[in-house]
Amino acid sequence: MSDNETKKAASSWLNVAVDYGPLVVFLGVYRWSAPDKVSATGELGAIINGTGAFMVAAVIALLVSKWRLGKVSPMLWFSTALIVGFGSLTIFFGDPTFVQIKPTIIYASFGAVLLAGYVAGRAMLKILLEAAFEGLSDEGWLKLSRNWGVFFVVLAGLNEVLRAQMDFEGWLWAKLWVFLPLTFLFTFSQIPMLLKHGLSFEDRDEPLKDEPPTGG
């Protein structure tokens, strides 16, 4: 493997860690607090502990992105701000609803912006990610923005269904075992369309993992 390929692989894994690391921290701290969940008070304590760790991890992930990748995309700024904001509300009011509806707001907001941009003929995904896929045409970017917009709307609806049907721990695990696989499957499902519209894998500065952050 060449030095360039090694750097791309490392950058790709770093993107994954930045997107999903805070969620793993949330799960870990929540489970670590599990012995105290024998009562409603214990359950709330575990949620608050996990939420606090989630907020700290999200800020660290943002700083790591700036340090190692040299940039923080507008989408990552927005998602981190919501994590901190809604996490603070969860801790202050002692109500996990705030941290649970945060993904719905993120997904719905991103979906609305991308689809509105598509209707207006603007590839908002390229602007929000501050990224460029080598060789991808404007039409390709526009279609990719549309597809991600629809996908985000679906995720918003799915989050609300799971939030209503599952307890907090079940919902939290679903974030890892449902949303994460769906995101990767959707990302790779876009490759044929991207290749059709000129995407080149040769000498690219950014890895394919330059996708909207969905780990929160």
MODELLER restraints for C-alpha pairs under 7 A, 6 or more apart:
rsr = mdl.restraints
at = mdl.atoms
rsr.add(forms.Gaussian(group=physical.xy_distance, feature=features.Distance(at['CA:8:A'], at['CA:207:A']), mean=5.93, stdev=0.5))
rsr.add(forms.Gaussian(group=physical.xy_distance, feature=features.Distance(at['CA:12:A'], at['CA:207:A']), mean=5.73, stdev=0.5))
rsr.add(forms.Gaussian(group=physical.xy_distance, feature=features.Distance(at['CA:12:A'], at['CA:209:A']), mean=5.73, stdev=0.5))
rsr.add(forms.Gaussian(group=physical.xy_distance, feature=features.Distance(at['CA:15:A'], at['CA:209:A']), mean=6.83, stdev=0.5))
rsr.add(forms.Gaussian(group=physical.xy_distance, feature=features.Distance(at['CA:18:A'], at['CA:61:A']), mean=4.93, stdev=0.5))
rsr.add(forms.Gaussian(group=physical.xy_distance, feature=features.Distance(at['CA:18:A'], at['CA:65:A']), mean=6.75, stdev=0.5))
rsr.add(forms.Gaussian(group=physical.xy_distance, feature=features.Distance(at['CA:19:A'], at['CA:213:A']), mean=5.55, stdev=0.5))
rsr.add(forms.Gaussian(group=physical.xy_distance, feature=features.Distance(at['CA:19:A'], at['CA:214:A']), mean=6.68, stdev=0.5))
rsr.add(forms.Gaussian(group=physical.xy_distance, feature=features.Distance(at['CA:19:A'], at['CA:215:A']), mean=5.08, stdev=0.5))
rsr.add(forms.Gaussian(group=physical.xy_distance, feature=features.Distance(at['CA:20:A'], at['CA:215:A']), mean=4.66, stdev=0.5))
rsr.add(forms.Gaussian(group=physical.xy_distance, feature=features.Distance(at['CA:22:A'], at['CA:54:A']), mean=5.36, stdev=0.5))
rsr.add(forms.Gaussian(group=physical.xy_distance, feature=features.Distance(at['CA:22:A'], at['CA:57:A']), mean=4.84, stdev=0.5))
rsr.add(forms.Gaussian(group=physical.xy_distance, feature=features.Distance(at['CA:22:A'], at['CA:58:A']), mean=5.31, stdev=0.5))
rsr.add(forms.Gaussian(group=physical.xy_distance, feature=features.Distance(at['CA:23:A'], at['CA:54:A']), mean=6.55, stdev=0.5))
rsr.add(forms.Gaussian(group=physical.xy_distance, feature=features.Distance(at['CA:23:A'], at['CA:215:A']), mean=6.41, stdev=0.5))
rsr.add(forms.Gaussian(group=physical.xy_distance, feature=features.Distance(at['CA:23:A'], at['CA:216:A']), mean=6.35, stdev=0.5))
rsr.add(forms.Gaussian(group=physical.xy_distance, feature=features.Distance(at['CA:25:A'], at['CA:53:A']), mean=6.66, stdev=0.5))
rsr.add(forms.Gaussian(group=physical.xy_distance, feature=features.Distance(at['CA:25:A'], at['CA:54:A']), mean=6.22, stdev=0.5))
rsr.add(forms.Gaussian(group=physical.xy_distance, feature=features.Distance(at['CA:25:A'], at['CA:57:A']), mean=6.97, stdev=0.5))
rsr.add(forms.Gaussian(group=physical.xy_distance, feature=features.Distance(at['CA:26:A'], at['CA:50:A']), mean=4.67, stdev=0.5))
rsr.add(forms.Gaussian(group=physical.xy_distance, feature=features.Distance(at['CA:26:A'], at['CA:51:A']), mean=6.36, stdev=0.5))
rsr.add(forms.Gaussian(group=physical.xy_distance, feature=features.Distance(at['CA:26:A'], at['CA:53:A']), mean=6.03, stdev=0.5))
rsr.add(forms.Gaussian(group=physical.xy_distance, feature=features.Distance(at['CA:26:A'], at['CA:54:A']), mean=4.90, stdev=0.5))
rsr.add(forms.Gaussian(group=physical.xy_distance, feature=features.Distance(at['CA:27:A'], at['CA:50:A']), mean=6.84, stdev=0.5))
rsr.add(forms.Gaussian(group=physical.xy_distance, feature=features.Distance(at['CA:29:A'], at['CA:49:A']), mean=6.60, stdev=0.5))
rsr.add(forms.Gaussian(group=physical.xy_distance, feature=features.Distance(at['CA:29:A'], at['CA:50:A']), mean=5.02, stdev=0.5))
rsr.add(forms.Gaussian(group=physical.xy_distance, feature=features.Distance(at['CA:29:A'], at['CA:53:A']), mean=6.97, stdev=0.5))
rsr.add(forms.Gaussian(group=physical.xy_distance, feature=features.Distance(at['CA:30:A'], at['CA:46:A']), mean=5.17, stdev=0.5))
rsr.add(forms.Gaussian(group=physical.xy_distance, feature=features.Distance(at['CA:30:A'], at['CA:47:A']), mean=6.12, stdev=0.5))
rsr.add(forms.Gaussian(group=physical.xy_distance, feature=features.Distance(at['CA:30:A'], at['CA:49:A']), mean=6.54, stdev=0.5))
rsr.add(forms.Gaussian(group=physical.xy_distance, feature=features.Distance(at['CA:30:A'], at['CA:50:A']), mean=4.68, stdev=0.5))
rsr.add(forms.Gaussian(group=physical.xy_distance, feature=features.Distance(at['CA:33:A'], at['CA:46:A']), mean=5.02, stdev=0.5))
rsr.add(forms.Gaussian(group=physical.xy_distance, feature=features.Distance(at['CA:34:A'], at['CA:46:A']), mean=6.48, stdev=0.5))
rsr.add(forms.Gaussian(group=physical.xy_distance, feature=features.Distance(at['CA:36:A'], at['CA:42:A']), mean=4.65, stdev=0.5))
rsr.add(forms.Gaussian(group=physical.xy_distance, feature=features.Distance(at['CA:36:A'], at['CA:43:A']), mean=6.83, stdev=0.5))
rsr.add(forms.Gaussian(group=physical.xy_distance, feature=features.Distance(at['CA:37:A'], at['CA:43:A']), mean=4.22, stdev=0.5))
rsr.add(forms.Gaussian(group=physical.xy_distance, feature=features.Distance(at['CA:37:A'], at['CA:46:A']), mean=6.78, stdev=0.5))
rsr.add(forms.Gaussian(group=physical.xy_distance, feature=features.Distance(at['CA:44:A'], at['CA:94:A']), mean=6.99, stdev=0.5))
rsr.add(forms.Gaussian(group=physical.xy_distance, feature=features.Distance(at['CA:47:A'], at['CA:96:A']), mean=6.95, stdev=0.5))
rsr.add(forms.Gaussian(group=physical.xy_distance, feature=features.Distance(at['CA:48:A'], at['CA:91:A']), mean=5.64, stdev=0.5))
rsr.add(forms.Gaussian(group=physical.xy_distance, feature=features.Distance(at['CA:51:A'], at['CA:87:A']), mean=5.86, stdev=0.5))
rsr.add(forms.Gaussian(group=physical.xy_distance, feature=features.Distance(at['CA:52:A'], at['CA:87:A']), mean=6.99, stdev=0.5))
rsr.add(forms.Gaussian(group=physical.xy_distance, feature=features.Distance(at['CA:55:A'], at['CA:83:A']), mean=6.12, stdev=0.5))
rsr.add(forms.Gaussian(group=physical.xy_distance, feature=features.Distance(at['CA:55:A'], at['CA:84:A']), mean=5.30, stdev=0.5))
rsr.add(forms.Gaussian(group=physical.xy_distance, feature=features.Distance(at['CA:55:A'], at['CA:87:A']), mean=6.53, stdev=0.5))
rsr.add(forms.Gaussian(group=physical.xy_distance, feature=features.Distance(at['CA:58:A'], at['CA:80:A']), mean=6.02, stdev=0.5))
rsr.add(forms.Gaussian(group=physical.xy_distance, feature=features.Distance(at['CA:59:A'], at['CA:80:A']), mean=6.70, stdev=0.5))
rsr.add(forms.Gaussian(group=physical.xy_distance, feature=features.Distance(at['CA:62:A'], at['CA:72:A']), mean=6.82, stdev=0.5))
rsr.add(forms.Gaussian(group=physical.xy_distance, feature=features.Distance(at['CA:65:A'], at['CA:71:A']), mean=6.32, stdev=0.5))
rsr.add(forms.Gaussian(group=physical.xy_distance, feature=features.Distance(at['CA:65:A'], at['CA:72:A']), mean=6.08, stdev=0.5))
rsr.add(forms.Gaussian(group=physical.xy_distance, feature=features.Distance(at['CA:66:A'], at['CA:72:A']), mean=5.47, stdev=0.5))
rsr.add(forms.Gaussian(group=physical.xy_distance, feature=features.Distance(at['CA:73:A'], at['CA:128:A']), mean=6.39, stdev=0.5))
rsr.add(forms.Gaussian(group=physical.xy_distance, feature=features.Distance(at['CA:73:A'], at['CA:129:A']), mean=5.18, stdev=0.5))
rsr.add(forms.Gaussian(group=physical.xy_distance, feature=features.Distance(at['CA:73:A'], at['CA:130:A']), mean=5.98, stdev=0.5))
rsr.add(forms.Gaussian(group=physical.xy_distance, feature=features.Distance(at['CA:74:A'], at['CA:128:A']), mean=5.36, stdev=0.5))
rsr.add(forms.Gaussian(group=physical.xy_distance, feature=features.Distance(at['CA:74:A'], at['CA:129:A']), mean=6.56, stdev=0.5))
rsr.add(forms.Gaussian(group=physical.xy_distance, feature=features.Distance(at['CA:75:A'], at['CA:128:A']), mean=5.83, stdev=0.5))
rsr.add(forms.Gaussian(group=physical.xy_distance, feature=features.Distance(at['CA:75:A'], at['CA:129:A']), mean=6.52, stdev=0.5))
rsr.add(forms.Gaussian(group=physical.xy_distance, feature=features.Distance(at['CA:75:A'], at['CA:212:A']), mean=6.77, stdev=0.5))
rsr.add(forms.Gaussian(group=physical.xy_distance, feature=features.Distance(at['CA:75:A'], at['CA:213:A']), mean=6.94, stdev=0.5))
rsr.add(forms.Gaussian(group=physical.xy_distance, feature=features.Distance(at['CA:76:A'], at['CA:213:A']), mean=6.37, stdev=0.5))
rsr.add(forms.Gaussian(group=physical.xy_distance, feature=features.Distance(at['CA:79:A'], at['CA:106:A']), mean=6.53, stdev=0.5))
rsr.add(forms.Gaussian(group=physical.xy_distance, feature=features.Distance(at['CA:82:A'], at['CA:102:A']), mean=6.70, stdev=0.5))
rsr.add(forms.Gaussian(group=physical.xy_distance, feature=features.Distance(at['CA:86:A'], at['CA:98:A']), mean=5.48, stdev=0.5))
rsr.add(forms.Gaussian(group=physical.xy_distance, feature=features.Distance(at['CA:86:A'], at['CA:99:A']), mean=5.51, stdev=0.5))
rsr.add(forms.Gaussian(group=physical.xy_distance, feature=features.Distance(at['CA:86:A'], at['CA:102:A']), mean=6.42, stdev=0.5))
rsr.add(forms.Gaussian(group=physical.xy_distance, feature=features.Distance(at['CA:87:A'], at['CA:99:A']), mean=5.62, stdev=0.5))
rsr.add(forms.Gaussian(group=physical.xy_distance, feature=features.Distance(at['CA:89:A'], at['CA:98:A']), mean=6.43, stdev=0.5))
rsr.add(forms.Gaussian(group=physical.xy_distance, feature=features.Distance(at['CA:90:A'], at['CA:96:A']), mean=5.38, stdev=0.5))
rsr.add(forms.Gaussian(group=physical.xy_distance, feature=features.Distance(at['CA:90:A'], at['CA:98:A']), mean=5.38, stdev=0.5))
rsr.add(forms.Gaussian(group=physical.xy_distance, feature=features.Distance(at['CA:90:A'], at['CA:99:A']), mean=6.10, stdev=0.5))
rsr.add(forms.Gaussian(group=physical.xy_distance, feature=features.Distance(at['CA:100:A'], at['CA:163:A']), mean=6.95, stdev=0.5))
rsr.add(forms.Gaussian(group=physical.xy_distance, feature=features.Distance(at['CA:103:A'], at['CA:216:A']), mean=6.21, stdev=0.5))
rsr.add(forms.Gaussian(group=physical.xy_distance, feature=features.Distance(at['CA:104:A'], at['CA:156:A']), mean=4.47, stdev=0.5))
rsr.add(forms.Gaussian(group=physical.xy_distance, feature=features.Distance(at['CA:104:A'], at['CA:159:A']), mean=6.14, stdev=0.5))
rsr.add(forms.Gaussian(group=physical.xy_distance, feature=features.Distance(at['CA:104:A'], at['CA:160:A']), mean=6.84, stdev=0.5))
rsr.add(forms.Gaussian(group=physical.xy_distance, feature=features.Distance(at['CA:107:A'], at['CA:152:A']), mean=4.88, stdev=0.5))
rsr.add(forms.Gaussian(group=physical.xy_distance, feature=features.Distance(at['CA:107:A'], at['CA:153:A']), mean=6.20, stdev=0.5))
rsr.add(forms.Gaussian(group=physical.xy_distance, feature=features.Distance(at['CA:107:A'], at['CA:155:A']), mean=6.44, stdev=0.5))
rsr.add(forms.Gaussian(group=physical.xy_distance, feature=features.Distance(at['CA:107:A'], at['CA:156:A']), mean=5.20, stdev=0.5))
rsr.add(forms.Gaussian(group=physical.xy_distance, feature=features.Distance(at['CA:108:A'], at['CA:152:A']), mean=6.39, stdev=0.5))
rsr.add(forms.Gaussian(group=physical.xy_distance, feature=features.Distance(at['CA:108:A'], at['CA:153:A']), mean=5.51, stdev=0.5))
rsr.add(forms.Gaussian(group=physical.xy_distance, feature=features.Distance(at['CA:108:A'], at['CA:156:A']), mean=5.67, stdev=0.5))
rsr.add(forms.Gaussian(group=physical.xy_distance, feature=features.Distance(at['CA:110:A'], at['CA:149:A']), mean=6.73, stdev=0.5))
rsr.add(forms.Gaussian(group=physical.xy_distance, feature=features.Distance(at['CA:110:A'], at['CA:152:A']), mean=6.71, stdev=0.5))
rsr.add(forms.Gaussian(group=physical.xy_distance, feature=features.Distance(at['CA:111:A'], at['CA:149:A']), mean=4.02, stdev=0.5))
rsr.add(forms.Gaussian(group=physical.xy_distance, feature=features.Distance(at['CA:111:A'], at['CA:150:A']), mean=6.31, stdev=0.5))
rsr.add(forms.Gaussian(group=physical.xy_distance, feature=features.Distance(at['CA:111:A'], at['CA:152:A']), mean=4.98, stdev=0.5))
rsr.add(forms.Gaussian(group=physical.xy_distance, feature=features.Distance(at['CA:111:A'], at['CA:153:A']), mean=5.37, stdev=0.5))
rsr.add(forms.Gaussian(group=physical.xy_distance, feature=features.Distance(at['CA:112:A'], at['CA:149:A']), mean=6.79, stdev=0.5))
rsr.add(forms.Gaussian(group=physical.xy_distance, feature=features.Distance(at['CA:114:A'], at['CA:124:A']), mean=5.53, stdev=0.5))
rsr.add(forms.Gaussian(group=physical.xy_distance, feature=features.Distance(at['CA:114:A'], at['CA:125:A']), mean=6.46, stdev=0.5))
rsr.add(forms.Gaussian(group=physical.xy_distance, feature=features.Distance(at['CA:114:A'], at['CA:145:A']), mean=5.61, stdev=0.5))
rsr.add(forms.Gaussian(group=physical.xy_distance, feature=features.Distance(at['CA:114:A'], at['CA:146:A']), mean=6.26, stdev=0.5))
rsr.add(forms.Gaussian(group=physical.xy_distance, feature=features.Distance(at['CA:114:A'], at['CA:149:A']), mean=5.00, stdev=0.5))
rsr.add(forms.Gaussian(group=physical.xy_distance, feature=features.Distance(at['CA:115:A'], at['CA:146:A']), mean=5.61, stdev=0.5))
rsr.add(forms.Gaussian(group=physical.xy_distance, feature=features.Distance(at['CA:115:A'], at['CA:149:A']), mean=5.33, stdev=0.5))
rsr.add(forms.Gaussian(group=physical.xy_distance, feature=features.Distance(at['CA:117:A'], at['CA:123:A']), mean=6.11, stdev=0.5))
rsr.add(forms.Gaussian(group=physical.xy_distance, feature=features.Distance(at['CA:117:A'], at['CA:124:A']), mean=5.61, stdev=0.5))
rsr.add(forms.Gaussian(group=physical.xy_distance, feature=features.Distance(at['CA:118:A'], at['CA:142:A']), mean=6.25, stdev=0.5))
rsr.add(forms.Gaussian(group=physical.xy_distance, feature=features.Distance(at['CA:118:A'], at['CA:145:A']), mean=6.77, stdev=0.5))
rsr.add(forms.Gaussian(group=physical.xy_distance, feature=features.Distance(at['CA:118:A'], at['CA:146:A']), mean=5.81, stdev=0.5))
rsr.add(forms.Gaussian(group=physical.xy_distance, feature=features.Distance(at['CA:122:A'], at['CA:142:A']), mean=6.58, stdev=0.5))
rsr.add(forms.Gaussian(group=physical.xy_distance, feature=features.Distance(at['CA:123:A'], at['CA:141:A']), mean=5.66, stdev=0.5))
rsr.add(forms.Gaussian(group=physical.xy_distance, feature=features.Distance(at['CA:123:A'], at['CA:142:A']), mean=4.51, stdev=0.5))
rsr.add(forms.Gaussian(group=physical.xy_distance, feature=features.Distance(at['CA:123:A'], at['CA:145:A']), mean=5.70, stdev=0.5))
rsr.add(forms.Gaussian(group=physical.xy_distance, feature=features.Distance(at['CA:124:A'], at['CA:145:A']), mean=6.37, stdev=0.5))
rsr.add(forms.Gaussian(group=physical.xy_distance, feature=features.Distance(at['CA:125:A'], at['CA:145:A']), mean=5.15, stdev=0.5))
rsr.add(forms.Gaussian(group=physical.xy_distance, feature=features.Distance(at['CA:126:A'], at['CA:132:A']), mean=6.69, stdev=0.5))
rsr.add(forms.Gaussian(group=physical.xy_distance, feature=features.Distance(at['CA:126:A'], at['CA:141:A']), mean=6.89, stdev=0.5))
rsr.add(forms.Gaussian(group=physical.xy_distance, feature=features.Distance(at['CA:129:A'], at['CA:212:A']), mean=6.90, stdev=0.5))
rsr.add(forms.Gaussian(group=physical.xy_distance, feature=features.Distance(at['CA:133:A'], at['CA:199:A']), mean=6.41, stdev=0.5))
rsr.add(forms.Gaussian(group=physical.xy_distance, feature=features.Distance(at['CA:134:A'], at['CA:199:A']), mean=5.84, stdev=0.5))
rsr.add(forms.Gaussian(group=physical.xy_distance, feature=features.Distance(at['CA:134:A'], at['CA:200:A']), mean=5.52, stdev=0.5))
rsr.add(forms.Gaussian(group=physical.xy_distance, feature=features.Distance(at['CA:134:A'], at['CA:204:A']), mean=5.87, stdev=0.5))
rsr.add(forms.Gaussian(group=physical.xy_distance, feature=features.Distance(at['CA:135:A'], at['CA:198:A']), mean=5.06, stdev=0.5))
rsr.add(forms.Gaussian(group=physical.xy_distance, feature=features.Distance(at['CA:135:A'], at['CA:199:A']), mean=4.83, stdev=0.5))
rsr.add(forms.Gaussian(group=physical.xy_distance, feature=features.Distance(at['CA:135:A'], at['CA:200:A']), mean=5.63, stdev=0.5))
rsr.add(forms.Gaussian(group=physical.xy_distance, feature=features.Distance(at['CA:136:A'], at['CA:194:A']), mean=6.81, stdev=0.5))
rsr.add(forms.Gaussian(group=physical.xy_distance, feature=features.Distance(at['CA:136:A'], at['CA:197:A']), mean=5.79, stdev=0.5))
rsr.add(forms.Gaussian(group=physical.xy_distance, feature=features.Distance(at['CA:136:A'], at['CA:198:A']), mean=4.68, stdev=0.5))
rsr.add(forms.Gaussian(group=physical.xy_distance, feature=features.Distance(at['CA:136:A'], at['CA:199:A']), mean=4.43, stdev=0.5))
rsr.add(forms.Gaussian(group=physical.xy_distance, feature=features.Distance(at['CA:137:A'], at['CA:197:A']), mean=5.74, stdev=0.5))
rsr.add(forms.Gaussian(group=physical.xy_distance, feature=features.Distance(at['CA:137:A'], at['CA:198:A']), mean=6.05, stdev=0.5))
rsr.add(forms.Gaussian(group=physical.xy_distance, feature=features.Distance(at['CA:140:A'], at['CA:194:A']), mean=6.15, stdev=0.5))
rsr.add(forms.Gaussian(group=physical.xy_distance, feature=features.Distance(at['CA:140:A'], at['CA:197:A']), mean=5.18, stdev=0.5))
rsr.add(forms.Gaussian(group=physical.xy_distance, feature=features.Distance(at['CA:162:A'], at['CA:171:A']), mean=6.15, stdev=0.5))
rsr.add(forms.Gaussian(group=physical.xy_distance, feature=features.Distance(at['CA:163:A'], at['CA:171:A']), mean=6.07, stdev=0.5))
